[in-house]
Amino acid sequence: MITEIKNILVTLDLSEIDETLIAYASFLSDVLQADKVYFAHNIKKYEIDELFEDELGDINIEESIGEELNEKVATSFKGKAAWEVLISNDPYTESLIAYIVNKYAIHLTLVGSKNRVKGTGVVSGKLLRMLRCHILSIPRETRPKIEHIRVGTDFSSASRRSFSMAQVVGKAVSAAVKAVHIYNVPLQFAPYLPKETLMPVVEKHTAEKGRKFMKKIRGSEDISLEIIPGRSSSIPETLIQYGKKQKTDLFFVSDKGGNTFSSLLVGSVTEELFNEDLPFPLWVCK
């Protein structure tokens, strides 16, 4: 897994969330000592042409937007890394982002959390599957600081990747890393075993599995693990409440995983997390 972040891509959509993304990219590029930050915007020109063909006349829309974004980035980006604005005209934004990631050897892509603000909303399950790099979703009102880091784990081997990246960031900002596991009682057993019998068994099994899992994580002696029952809430709902309570600045998950008692890292749940109105940035590790 990539833990050295040298090239960062930031997706801009000309909405109010752009300022948040640029400020966070400035902060994060310095924290991770990135070499270059690319700011990309895709113009679906065919949609504009159909609506405003007469009004546009001879205006070069790509050039005009390019000038606007270059000015915005030049004003707001305070990082030490070199930067470049990329303007494209492609009917498929997600495919374009994937192309840019491959062409420019991008290690991390920043996107705006689409439910937090009215914008084009580039994040989708398709994008999560297509990109071969880390993805970081940023809510609009996110402040560029990292003091409290959390890592979601289902104790699968895939989830171990999240710890490596979280520890890199934690070391860079001198922040402690804490792990969280959310478990649910297997529904297939619920009709046959009473809750008072089933819960202690599941809790004991989960605690033991967590202990063995954490022993496999390098540097885990500095990482505390909190195990939380999902109860009646969905995992995203439980996670949101936990994140708010813990004042989480950055939450890491892996792009996939799998466990009998927790589906925190299964692809479909990761997509569901992205579609929630999260109060904190969510970093999906590839």
C-alpha positions as CSV (number, residue, x, y, z in Angstrom):
1,M,0.0,0.0,0.0
2,I,1.2,3.5,-0.8
3,T,2.1,5.5,2.4
4,E,4.2,8.2,0.8
5,I,2.0,10.9,-0.6
6,K,3.8,12.9,-3.2
7,N,1.2,13.8,-5.8
8,I,-2.2,15.0,-4.7
9,L,-5.3,15.6,-6.9
10,V,-8.1,18.0,-5.7
11,T,-11.4,18.0,-7.6
12,L,-13.1,21.4,-7.9
13,D,-16.6,22.0,-9.1
14,L,-16.9,25.9,-8.8
15,S,-19.2,25.6,-5.8
16,E,-18.5,27.1,-2.3
17,I,-16.8,23.9,-1.1
18,D,-13.8,24.7,-3.4
19,E,-12.3,27.1,-0.8
20,T,-12.4,24.4,1.9
21,L,-10.7,21.9,-0.5
22,I,-7.9,24.3,-1.5
23,A,-7.2,25.3,2.2
24,Y,-7.2,21.6,3.3
25,A,-4.9,20.7,0.4
26,S,-2.5,23.5,1.4
27,F,-2.4,22.1,4.9
28,L,-2.2,18.5,4.0
29,S,0.5,18.9,1.3
30,D,2.8,20.5,3.8
31,V,2.0,17.9,6.5
32,L,2.8,15.1,4.0
33,Q,5.6,16.9,2.3
34,A,4.0,16.4,-1.1
35,D,5.8,17.5,-4.3
36,K,2.8,18.7,-6.4
37,V,-0.9,19.3,-6.1
38,Y,-3.2,19.2,-9.1
39,F,-6.5,21.0,-9.1
40,A,-8.9,19.6,-11.7
41,H,-12.2,20.8,-13.0
42,N,-14.3,19.1,-15.6
43,I,-16.6,21.2,-17.8
44,K,-19.5,19.3,-19.2
45,K,-19.6,21.7,-22.1
46,Y,-22.3,19.9,-24.0
47,E,-24.8,20.8,-21.2
48,I,-23.8,24.4,-21.2
49,D,-23.9,24.7,-25.0
50,E,-27.5,23.3,-25.1
51,L,-28.7,25.8,-22.6
52,F,-26.7,28.9,-23.4
53,E,-25.6,28.5,-27.0
54,D,-26.7,32.0,-28.1
55,E,-25.5,33.8,-24.9
56,L,-22.0,32.3,-25.0
57,G,-21.3,33.4,-28.6
58,D,-17.5,33.3,-29.1
59,I,-16.6,33.1,-25.4
60,N,-14.0,30.4,-24.7
61,I,-15.6,28.9,-21.6
62,E,-12.6,26.6,-20.9
63,E,-10.2,29.5,-20.9
64,S,-12.5,31.7,-18.8
65,I,-12.9,29.0,-16.1
66,G,-9.2,28.2,-16.2
67,E,-8.3,31.8,-15.5
68,E,-10.9,31.9,-12.7
69,L,-9.6,28.8,-11.0
70,N,-5.9,29.7,-11.4
71,E,-6.7,33.0,-9.7
72,K,-8.6,31.3,-6.9
73,V,-5.8,28.8,-6.3
74,A,-3.1,31.4,-6.4
75,T,-4.9,33.4,-3.8
76,S,-5.9,30.6,-1.4
77,F,-3.2,27.9,-1.7
78,K,-0.5,28.5,0.9
79,G,1.3,25.2,0.7
80,K,5.0,24.8,-0.3
81,A,4.3,22.2,-3.0
82,A,4.1,23.2,-6.7
83,W,0.6,23.3,-8.1
84,E,-1.2,23.2,-11.4
85,V,-4.8,23.7,-12.6
86,L,-6.2,21.1,-15.1
87,I,-9.3,22.0,-17.1
88,S,-11.0,19.4,-19.1
89,N,-14.2,18.9,-21.2
90,D,-15.4,15.3,-20.8
91,P,-19.0,13.9,-20.5
92,Y,-17.8,11.4,-17.9
93,T,-16.3,13.1,-14.8
94,E,-15.4,9.9,-13.0
95,S,-13.6,8.4,-16.0
96,L,-11.7,11.7,-16.4
97,I,-10.6,11.7,-12.7
98,A,-9.4,8.1,-13.1
99,Y,-7.4,9.1,-16.2
100,I,-5.8,12.0,-14.3
101,V,-4.9,9.7,-11.4
102,N,-3.1,7.3,-13.7
103,K,-1.5,9.9,-15.9
104,Y,0.0,12.0,-13.1
105,A,0.7,9.1,-10.7
106,I,-1.7,10.5,-8.1
107,H,-1.4,9.0,-4.6
108,L,-4.3,10.9,-2.9
109,T,-7.5,12.4,-4.3
110,L,-9.5,15.0,-2.4
111,V,-13.2,15.4,-3.1
112,G,-15.9,17.4,-1.5
113,S,-18.4,15.6,0.6
114,K,-21.4,15.9,-1.8
115,N,-24.2,15.9,0.8
116,R,-22.7,18.7,2.8
117,V,-23.0,21.3,0.0
118,K,-24.8,21.9,-3.2
119,G,-22.3,21.1,-5.9
120,T,-21.7,18.6,-8.7
121,G,-20.8,15.8,-6.3
122,V,-18.2,13.7,-7.9
123,V,-18.1,11.1,-5.2
124,S,-19.9,7.9,-5.9
125,G,-19.4,4.2,-5.5
126,K,-18.2,4.0,-9.1
127,L,-15.4,6.5,-8.3
128,L,-14.4,4.5,-5.2
129,R,-14.0,1.4,-7.3
130,M,-12.3,3.1,-10.2
131,L,-9.5,5.1,-8.5
132,R,-6.2,3.4,-7.7
133,C,-5.3,5.8,-5.0
134,H,-6.4,6.9,-1.6
135,I,-9.6,9.0,-1.5
136,L,-10.3,11.7,1.1
137,S,-13.8,13.2,1.3
138,I,-13.9,16.6,2.9
139,P,-17.1,18.2,4.4
140,R,-17.5,21.9,3.6
141,E,-16.8,23.4,7.0
142,T,-13.7,21.3,7.7
143,R,-10.9,23.2,9.4
144,P,-7.4,22.3,8.2
145,K,-6.2,20.7,11.4
146,I,-5.6,17.1,12.6
147,E,-5.5,16.4,16.3
148,H,-7.8,13.4,16.7
149,I,-7.3,10.4,14.3
150,R,-9.6,7.4,14.3
151,V,-9.2,4.1,12.3
152,G,-12.2,1.9,11.6
153,T,-11.4,-1.8,11.6
154,D,-13.3,-5.1,11.2
155,F,-10.2,-7.1,12.1
156,S,-9.8,-8.3,8.5
157,S,-6.3,-8.3,6.9
158,A,-7.6,-5.7,4.4
159,S,-8.3,-3.2,7.2
160,R,-4.6,-3.3,8.4
161,R,-3.8,-1.0,5.5
162,S,-5.7,1.8,7.2
163,F,-3.4,1.7,10.2
164,S,-0.2,2.2,8.2
165,M,-1.5,5.4,6.6
166,A,-3.1,6.7,9.8
167,Q,0.2,6.2,11.6
168,V,2.1,8.1,8.9
169,V,-0.3,11.1,9.2
170,G,-0.4,10.8,13.0
171,K,3.4,11.0,13.2
172,A,3.5,13.9,10.9
173,V,1.1,16.0,13.0
174,S,2.0,14.5,16.4
175,A,-1.5,13.2,16.9
176,A,-2.5,9.9,18.7
177,V,-4.2,7.2,16.6
178,K,-7.2,5.3,18.1
179,A,-9.0,2.4,16.6
180,V,-12.7,1.6,16.7
181,H,-14.6,-1.6,15.9
182,I,-18.4,-1.7,15.6
183,Y,-20.0,-5.1,15.9
184,N,-23.5,-6.4,15.5
185,V,-25.1,-9.6,16.7
186,P,-25.5,-11.9,13.7
187,L,-29.2,-11.7,12.7
188,Q,-29.3,-15.3,11.5
189,F,-28.8,-16.5,15.1
190,A,-31.2,-14.0,16.8
191,P,-34.4,-16.0,16.4
192,Y,-32.9,-19.1,18.0
193,L,-30.9,-17.8,20.9
194,P,-32.0,-15.4,23.6
195,K,-30.3,-12.0,23.5
196,E,-29.0,-12.4,27.1
197,T,-27.2,-15.6,26.0
198,L,-26.0,-14.3,22.6
199,M,-24.6,-10.9,23.6
200,P,-21.9,-12.1,26.1
201,V,-20.7,-14.7,23.6
202,V,-20.4,-12.1,20.8
203,E,-18.7,-9.6,23.1
204,K,-16.2,-12.1,24.4
205,H,-15.4,-13.3,20.9
206,T,-15.0,-9.8,19.5
207,A,-12.7,-8.6,22.3
208,E,-10.5,-11.7,21.9
209,K,-10.4,-11.2,18.1
210,G,-9.5,-7.5,18.5
211,R,-6.7,-8.3,20.9
212,K,-5.1,-10.8,18.5
213,F,-5.6,-8.4,15.5
214,M,-4.0,-5.5,17.2
215,K,-0.9,-7.6,18.1
216,K,-0.3,-7.9,14.3
217,I,-0.3,-4.1,13.8
218,R,3.2,-2.6,13.9
219,G,3.3,0.1,16.6
220,S,0.0,-1.0,18.0
221,E,1.2,-0.5,21.5
222,D,0.5,3.2,21.0
223,I,-3.0,2.6,19.6
224,S,-6.0,2.0,21.8
225,L,-8.9,0.0,20.6
226,E,-12.6,0.8,21.4
227,I,-15.2,-1.8,20.7
228,I,-18.8,-0.6,20.3
229,P,-22.0,-2.5,19.9
230,G,-24.0,-1.4,16.8
231,R,-27.3,-2.0,18.6
232,S,-30.3,-0.8,16.6
233,S,-28.5,1.8,14.6
234,S,-26.8,1.2,11.3
235,I,-23.0,1.2,11.2
236,P,-22.8,4.7,9.5
237,E,-25.2,6.1,12.1
238,T,-23.2,4.6,15.0
239,L,-20.0,5.9,13.4
240,I,-21.3,9.4,13.0
241,Q,-22.3,9.6,16.6
242,Y,-19.0,8.2,17.7
243,G,-17.1,10.6,15.6
244,K,-19.0,13.6,16.9
245,K,-18.5,12.4,20.5
246,Q,-14.8,11.9,20.0
247,K,-14.3,15.2,18.1
248,T,-12.7,13.3,15.2
249,D,-10.6,15.3,12.8
250,L,-9.8,12.5,10.4
251,F,-11.3,9.0,10.1
252,F,-9.5,6.2,8.2
253,V,-11.2,3.1,6.6
254,S,-10.0,0.5,4.1
255,D,-11.8,0.2,0.8
256,K,-12.9,-3.3,1.6
257,G,-12.8,-5.9,4.3
258,G,-15.1,-8.5,5.8
259,N,-16.1,-10.0,9.1
260,T,-18.8,-12.1,10.6
261,F,-19.9,-9.5,13.2
262,S,-19.0,-6.3,11.5
263,S,-19.4,-5.0,8.0
264,L,-17.7,-1.6,8.6
265,L,-15.2,-2.0,5.8
266,V,-17.2,-3.9,3.2
267,G,-17.3,-2.0,-0.1
268,S,-21.1,-1.3,0.0
269,V,-20.8,0.1,3.6
270,T,-17.9,2.3,2.6
271,E,-20.0,3.7,-0.2
272,E,-22.8,4.3,2.3
273,L,-20.4,6.2,4.5
274,F,-19.5,8.5,1.6
275,N,-23.2,9.2,1.0
276,E,-23.8,10.2,4.6
277,D,-23.5,13.8,5.8
278,L,-20.3,13.1,7.8
279,P,-19.1,15.7,10.3
280,F,-15.5,14.8,9.7
281,P,-13.1,14.0,6.7
282,L,-13.2,10.3,5.7
283,W,-10.0,8.8,4.2
284,V,-10.5,5.6,2.2
285,C,-7.2,3.7,2.0
286,K,-6.4,1.7,-1.2
